[in-house]
Amino acid sequence: QEFNLVLDKSTLDCTLCSDRSTAGLIKLIHDHLAIGGFYVVISFHDAKQLLMPMLQDCPGTKWKVSHQVITRQVEDLIRSSTKKNCSTP
């Protein structure tokens, strides 16, 4: 069965604690992803240093890998609150 979208919310993160399951998961996703489909990973790990190389270099996979960093709203609220408090006399 092929999928146009595979959404991964920390499953890949969990497999990083195992010796062999990460490459197996990536290969399985690659095999079931439709041509032109998307594998979206939501992770707290460093995308450039860890996830990108792992996805690009996994044996048996051939896909275009890119990433987008999205800041959490909590961090935006803290920054916003800090700026307001610092600028008030």
C-alpha positions, 0 to 999 in steps of 0.5 A: 500500500502506498501513501501520499503523506506519512506524518511522524510525530516523534516515532523516529525520535523513539527509534533512535534509542534502538540499534537497528530499528531507525534504519528499518523504519526509514526504509519501510516508510520509503517503500510505502511512500507514493511517488511525489509523497511527503514524509513529515517528521515532527522532532525535537532533534537537530534536523541539520546535524542528525535527521537530515544526514540520517534520512539522506544516507539511509541505504535503499532510499532515494528521496529529496530531503528538506527541513523547516524549523517552526518555533513553538508558540510558548517561546514566542510568547516568552520573548514577547513578554520579556520585551514588553517588561523590559521596555516599560519604565 
